[in-house]
């Protein structure tokens, strides 16, 4: 198996999700069936887009249960089967069903290995942030329902979760929440999965979040901000490829030398980050090819 970890970032997380429009005049049976497929379609689309930035995740299958049946969820045939009660909202748009199904999906299928080693605040805040972003991509009323059911109660009672959500917002603003933070947490989960839970792992996750927050908050052109994280379980570096004069000259040597120095220090993942222009993309690809040839690193391109 090859070495892990050379990543080229070319664009931010996709903001375009399909919206389905349905007729209001439906029978009860037809309405439940439409809602089921609508929820599945939206979340499965989200999963496919997420897979461009992170490791692949399972799809979902919704099954409605009666009042006297037990609501539960389980994995089958690479899908998360969610057996849930059908909520009849007054506006009949079934926002509650979508929000509840989304949070079950996120909590049960995203970063599941890593979450076993996180603090309660870390894992709850990650679920809330991803849920918030998913609901925002649908329509405002779903975001309102999400706030009513999940975000509001948690942020009203837990200031630490509020602090973490603010950090994620800043990290996401520069396009590295999914492609760097979530990706590295996913790798970390695979590393520590057989180990006992430890306060040191929780502390390292906290330090990594702070590292990315500081990077995201840097001023353009500020080279004093640290771009390497060297923990016990997470070791990654960021190479900023944004200086246009170097791109125009086509000289990849400074970047190759810097990345090579990171590899010598046992950095496992290197993220190339820069403007998503055609010129810069070609420049990034030249750097990537040179590193793959020189160091036998693998490349993952986020499209």
Buried (B, 14 or more C-beta within 10 A) or exposed (E): EEEEBBBBBBEBBBEEBEEEEBEEEBEEEEBBEBBBEBBBBBBBBBBEBBEBBBBEBBBBBBEBBEEEEEEEBEEEEEBBBBBBBBEEBEEEBBBBBBBBBBBBBBBBBBBBBBBBBBBEBBBBBBBBBBBBBBBBBBEEEBBBBBBEBBBEEBBEEBEEBBEBBEBBBBBBEBBBBBBBBBBBBBBBBEBBEEEEEEEEBBEBBBEBBEBBBBBBBBEEEEEEBEBBBBBEBBBBBBBBBEEEEBBEEEEBEEBBEBBBEBBEEEBBBBBBBBEEEEEBBEBBBBBBEBBBEEBEBEBBBBE
